[in-house]
Amino acid sequence: MLLVQFLELAHRKAHREWVRAAAKLSLSHSEFEYLSAIRDQESYKTDKDNHGQHLQDVVEAMGVRKASASAMVLKLEERGLVERVDCQYDARAQHILLTKDGRTLLKQGDSIYATVMAQLLSELPADDLHAVANEMKAAANRS
């Protein structure tokens, strides 16, 4: 199995799993993506007060328009999944931070991918897994 085929299979399985789990989680995949981007940005200290990120950082991480990101962050804020905190150094800016509930839902979303990975590892023949692993190593060495 080629790495590209493996990726496509993983994507299809993950999509199906998200469709099944979304109603139970009360979290769409798009919301999960934004929460993930906010979590990922938290590790980057983006300004002088050394915490959180601004809307523009989320826009850049997601590759979306500012209006789209603003609408989604507002929705996540209304649901209590993120909060905005005024920036100490820029009165016009606010930091976007995950709340405890946001982190909890994000972990549940992460578990969907863990489930998919476990399924893939249990279903694929060992030869295919080795071929994918070898192709990943070769690709890593090329970059």
C-alpha positions as CSV (number, residue, x, y, z in Angstrom):
1,M,0.0,0.0,0.0
2,L,1.3,3.4,-0.9
3,L,1.4,6.2,1.6
4,V,-1.1,8.2,-0.5
5,Q,-3.6,5.3,-0.4
6,F,-3.1,4.9,3.3
7,L,-3.7,8.6,3.8
8,E,-6.9,8.5,1.7
9,L,-8.1,5.4,3.7
10,A,-7.4,7.1,7.0
11,H,-9.2,10.3,5.8
12,R,-12.3,8.3,4.8
13,K,-12.4,6.4,8.0
14,A,-11.9,9.5,10.1
15,H,-14.7,11.3,8.2
16,R,-17.1,8.4,8.8
17,E,-16.1,8.3,12.5
18,W,-16.7,12.1,12.8
19,V,-20.1,11.7,11.2
20,R,-21.1,9.0,13.7
21,A,-19.6,10.9,16.7
22,A,-20.5,14.5,16.0
23,A,-24.0,14.4,17.4
24,K,-23.0,12.6,20.5
25,L,-20.1,15.1,21.0
26,S,-22.1,18.1,20.1
27,L,-19.0,19.2,18.1
28,S,-18.6,19.5,14.4
29,H,-15.4,18.7,12.7
30,S,-15.0,22.4,11.8
31,E,-15.4,23.4,15.4
32,F,-12.8,20.7,16.3
33,E,-10.4,22.2,13.8
34,Y,-10.7,25.7,15.3
35,L,-10.3,24.4,18.8
36,S,-7.2,22.4,17.6
37,A,-5.7,25.5,15.9
38,I,-6.3,27.5,19.1
39,R,-4.6,24.8,21.2
40,D,-1.7,24.6,18.8
41,Q,-1.3,28.3,18.8
42,E,-1.1,28.4,22.6
43,S,2.3,26.8,22.5
44,Y,3.5,29.8,20.4
45,K,3.9,32.9,22.5
46,T,2.8,35.5,20.1
47,D,3.3,38.8,21.9
48,K,4.9,40.6,24.8
49,D,2.4,39.3,27.5
50,N,3.5,35.8,26.6
51,H,0.1,34.0,26.5
52,G,-2.6,33.2,24.1
53,Q,-3.1,34.3,20.5
54,H,-5.0,36.8,18.6
55,L,-7.7,36.3,16.0
56,Q,-5.2,36.9,13.2
57,D,-3.1,34.0,14.5
58,V,-6.1,31.7,14.2
59,V,-6.8,33.1,10.7
60,E,-3.3,32.3,9.6
61,A,-3.3,28.8,11.2
62,M,-6.6,27.9,9.6
63,G,-6.1,29.5,6.3
64,V,-9.5,31.2,6.4
65,R,-10.9,34.7,6.1
66,K,-11.0,36.9,9.2
67,A,-14.8,37.1,9.0
68,S,-15.1,33.3,9.0
69,A,-12.7,32.9,11.9
70,S,-14.4,35.7,13.9
71,A,-17.8,34.1,13.4
72,M,-16.6,30.7,14.5
73,V,-14.7,32.1,17.5
74,L,-17.9,33.9,18.6
75,K,-19.8,30.7,18.3
76,L,-17.3,28.8,20.3
77,E,-17.3,31.6,22.9
78,E,-21.1,31.5,23.2
79,R,-20.8,27.8,23.8
80,G,-18.3,28.3,26.5
81,L,-15.5,26.5,24.7
82,V,-13.2,29.5,24.3
83,E,-12.8,32.8,26.1
84,R,-11.4,36.2,25.1
85,V,-9.0,38.0,27.4
86,D,-7.9,41.6,26.8
87,C,-4.3,42.0,25.6
88,Q,-2.2,43.9,28.1
89,Y,-0.2,45.6,25.3
90,D,-2.8,46.3,22.6
91,A,-6.1,47.7,23.7
92,R,-7.6,46.7,20.4
93,A,-6.6,43.0,20.7
94,Q,-7.9,40.1,22.6
95,H,-6.4,36.7,23.3
96,I,-8.4,33.6,22.4
97,L,-8.0,30.8,25.0
98,L,-9.6,27.4,25.4
99,T,-11.8,26.9,28.4
100,K,-11.9,23.8,30.5
101,D,-15.0,22.6,28.5
102,G,-13.2,23.4,25.3
103,R,-10.2,21.3,26.3
104,T,-12.5,18.4,27.3
105,L,-14.3,18.4,24.0
106,L,-11.0,18.7,22.2
107,K,-9.7,15.6,24.0
108,Q,-12.9,13.7,23.0
109,G,-12.4,14.8,19.4
110,D,-8.7,13.6,19.6
111,S,-10.0,10.2,20.7
112,I,-11.9,9.9,17.4
113,Y,-8.5,9.9,15.6
114,A,-7.1,7.4,18.1
115,T,-10.0,5.1,17.4
116,V,-9.5,5.4,13.7
117,M,-5.8,4.7,14.0
118,A,-6.5,1.7,16.1
119,Q,-8.9,0.4,13.5
120,L,-6.4,1.0,10.7
121,L,-3.6,-0.8,12.6
122,S,-5.8,-3.7,13.3
123,E,-7.3,-4.0,9.8
124,L,-4.3,-3.5,7.6
125,P,-2.0,-6.5,6.8
126,A,1.5,-6.2,8.3
127,D,3.0,-6.0,4.8
128,D,1.0,-2.9,4.0
129,L,1.9,-1.3,7.4
130,H,5.6,-1.9,6.7
131,A,5.3,-0.5,3.2
132,V,3.6,2.7,4.5
133,A,6.2,3.0,7.3
134,N,9.1,2.6,4.8
135,E,7.6,5.2,2.5
136,M,7.2,7.7,5.4
137,K,10.8,7.2,6.3
138,A,11.9,7.7,2.7
139,A,9.8,10.9,2.4
140,A,11.2,12.2,5.7
141,N,14.7,11.7,4.5
142,R,14.0,13.6,1.3
143,S,12.8,16.7,3.1
